[in-house]
Amino acid sequence: MAALGGVALVLAAGATAGQSTAAYDLAGLPPLAAVERALSAYPPVKVARDVVRAEQANARRLEAGPYEFSVRGGYQAHNIPDGRFPEWDLGVERGLRLPGKARIDTALGAQGVEFARRAAYSAWCDAARLLLKLWFGWMRESQQLELWEKQTGFLRQQQEVVAKRARVGDAPRIDVILAEAALAQAEAVVAGLRGREEGARAALERTFPGIEAGAAAMPGEPRPLEHGLDWYIERVRAHNDEVRVARAFSRRARLLAERATADQAPDPAVGARLSRDRSSADRIAGVYFIVPIPGEARRAFAAVEAARADSATSQEAAVLQRVGAEVAMMEGQARGAYAAWQRASTAATGMQRHADLVTRSWQLKEAALSDVMIARRAAVESALQAALARLEAEESRRRLLVEAHILWNDPEEAAEHGGD
């Protein structure tokens, strides 16, 4: 009479009422400390963080400027009717970066670091999205395997009962064949699902070492969204990694355009020169300066950078628009998935009650075994649909929370922005 008794457990709530929002939002997920370690160790994240250090060094280079002191020197032998005289000259010069350009270069260095940080956070968010996908992919396979293992256990018990009845003449041979066939069919399904569960587990744990799938999935209790669409759109636009990368790229492009415009006024170079002629009989000291004469190339380069800055600004606007549309889609999916889970859960409860009643009728010899098989198969399929709907509701909500910078934040990013 077990009759899929575990189905109710699978559909039960995974979190108790009264928990804090933070604790509740972590129900059904791997431990937060393990997640942060796994995401920090993910190779693309490490690569992106290395780029941040490179940009920090580049910022120091830009702040120092491109010019250094140069030494010029020469030696010659001067032959005149009075004789042959050695002569030499020595000079020191250095280019001078105009003050406006120095300010822009410093800003460019800082913006380069900012862009690299945003790219590193984007790599973290990509890793978080992948981890979420792999985690729920494994949970789906685990839930299906658990349900079919319970169904197989029930069918095995039922097959044993039918065999005993047949031996004492209380059940026809056709019922034995039906029970054995149903059990074999369920065992085949379990064998396939076990392989899929092992594959999903391996994909998760090998992609993110340190994340352990566990013996079985323990999904959390689905919750409705706590805010409206406009709130999520504004939240994502303010914190989304793609938006931040596009914004940082746009700002950097504008600074590069400003630098190219400023570079139309060439930087001068100044120097001091000392020379001695006629075997040091003549001593000459002086200063000089060098000013390049700007040409069409500088003006064309400034136009190129201005066009690139306009393009980056348009790209930022496009990213904002696309992200807003994606958030609207995710928000709608989350609300729809939650409603679907509620209805699927109700349906699963009803189908289980029906299967229990048909089983009871068969035990009282008021129903055929085929009726029990049909009812049990329908109950399993309904329970499976409810379990998958639960996971879809949870994954869609979690995915929106990741996009909204609420779940699985980069600790470095959170520290930089005051934990927001």
C-alpha positions, -999 to +999 in steps of 0.1 A: +000+000+000+031+022-003+017+034-036+041+061-044+042+073-008+074+092-016+056+115-041+042+135-014+076+140+001+090+152-033+062+177-035+066+189+001+079+223+010+117+227+011+118+256+035+098+265+066+078+296+071+093+325+090+128+321+076+146+353+067+146+363+030+183+357+027+182+322+042+150+313+022+166+324-010+195+300-004+172+270+002+177+243-024+210+258-035+246+247-028+262+264+002+271+300-004+307+297+007+312+268-017+296+288-045+319+318-040+350+295-039+339+277-071+331+309-090+364+325-079+383+295-091+365+293-124+392+299-151+375+327-171+369+346-138+406+342-129+416+354-164+394+385-162+408+393-127+444+391-141+434+416-167+424+440-139+459+439-126+473+445-160+450+476-164+461+489-130+497+488-143+486+505-175+469+532-155+502+539-138+519+541-172+493+565-186+496+587-155+534+589-158+531+599-195+549+588-227+579+611-225+613+605-209+646+624-210+667+618-241+704+625-245+719+636-278+756+637-285+780+639-313+817+640-322+835+653-353+870+662-365+871+696-381+900+700-407+909+736-416+941+752-429+951+759-393+949+722-385+926+694-374+905+701-344+882+677-325+847+690-317+818+676-298+783+685-287+759+672-260+722+679-255+694+668-231+658+670-242+623+659-231+588+660-245+563+680-226+527+666-223+502+694-223+482+697-190+448+689-206+463+657-221+477+646-188+443+649-172+427+629-199+454+602-197+449+598-160+411+595-166+417+570-193+439+549-170+412+549-143+385+541-168+406+512-182+407+497-147+370+503-143+363+486-177+384+456-166+366+453-133+333+454-151+345+427-175+357+406-145+323+410-129+307+400-162+328+368-162+317+361-126+280+366-136+285+343-166+299+317-143+270+321-119+245+317-147+263+285-159+264+271-123+227+278-119+219+261-151+240+230-143+227+228-108+191+228-118+199+205-147+212+180-122+182+186-099+158+178-128+175+145-135+177+137-098+140+144-092+129+122-122+152+094-110+138+096-075+102+095-086+108+065-110+127+046-083+097+050-060+074+039-088+097+009-095+096+000-058+058+000-058+056-021-090+080-046-075+059-050-044+028-052-066+044-079-088+052-099-058+016-097-045+002-107-079+026-136-081+016-149-047-021-146-057-015-164-089+002-193-071-029-198-049-052-193-079-065-159-067-052-140-098-051-148-135-019-155-153-024-124-174-021-102-143+013-117-136+025-110-172+012-074-169+028-068-135+062-082-147+060-061-179+052-029-160+081-036-136+106-042-165+094-011-182+099+010-151+134-006-145+144+004-180+133+040-174+153+041-141+184+027-158+182+055-184+175+082-158+204+070-136+228+075-165+214+110-172+217+119-135+253+107-133+261+127-164+245+158-151+263+154-118+296+149-135+291+180-157+283+201-126+311+188-104+338+189-131+329+223-143+328+237-107+350+216-084+340+221-049+303+220-057+289+187-045+255+176-059+245+155-029+228+122-027+195+136-040+180+169-050+164+190-022+145+217-040+133+248-022+098+260-019+088+282-049+079+317-040+061+345-060+081+374-071+083+402-044+084+431-068+069+443-101+084+444-135+095+480-134+114+474-101+133+445-116+141+464-148+155+494-129+175+471-106+190+451-135+198+482-154+217+496-124+236+464-115+236+441-146+271+431-157+264+436-194+250+471-188+280+480-167+305+467-193+287+486-220+286+518-199+323+515-190+332+509-227+312+539-237+329+562-212+363+549-223+354+556-259+344+591-251+377+597-233+397+583-262+378+607-285+386+636-262+422+625-261+424+623-299+409+658-302+434+672-277+462+655-296+455+678-326+476+703-306+511+686-307+532+682-276+564+703-277+599+691-267+625+713-251+662+707-246+695+722-236+727+719-257+764+723-249+791+721-276+828+728-279+845+737-312+882+741-323+896+718-295+874+735-269+885+770-280+849+779-287+822+769-261+786+772-270+755+767-247+719+771-257+683+758-254+660+747-282+624+734-287+607+712-311+570+716-321+555+691-347+534+707-373+500+689-372+485+675-404+455+658-418+463+625-400+457+640-366+423+654-377+413+622-393+422+602-362+402+625-340+372+619-364+377+582-361+376+582-323+346+605-323+327+581-345+338+552-323+325+571-292+292+576-309+290+539-318+298+529-282+271+552-269+246+536-293+258+502-282+252+511-246+216+522-255+211+489-274+223+469-244+200+487-221+170+481-244+179+444-249+184+438-212+151+455-203+134+432-228+151+401-214+142+411-179+106+415-189+107+380-205+123+365-174+099+382-151+069+369-171+084+334-172+089+334-134+054+344-127+040+319-152+062+291-138+050+298-103+014+297-114+020+265-134+036+248-103+006+256-082-018+240-106+005+211-113+009+205-076-029+204-072-032+180-101-006+157-087-023+155-054-056+146-071-040+120-093-023+104-063-056+102-044-072+086-075-044+061-078-047+052-041-085+046-045-080+024-076-053+004-057-077+000-028-104-012-052-081-037-067-072-050-033-109-055-027-112-072-061-134-043-073-110-032-101-087-048-126-049-047-123-048-029-156-068-001-140-043+002-112-014+003-137-030+031-157-039+051-126-004+047-111+013+057-144-009+088-146+000+096-109+037+092-116+035+114-147+015+140-128+039+140-099+068+143-123+052+172-140+047+189-107+083+182-096+096+197-129+072+226-126+086+233-090+121+233-104+112+255-133+096+280-109+126+280-087+151+283-115+133+311-132+131+331-100+167+325-091+178+334-126+161+368-122+177+373-088+211+366-103+205+392-131+192+417-105+224+415-084+206+399-055+219+363-056+255+350-058+272+384-060+309+387-065+323+395-030+349+419-046+322+437-065+300+439-034+328+453-013+336+479-039+300+491-041+293+489-004+275+455-006+248+467-029 
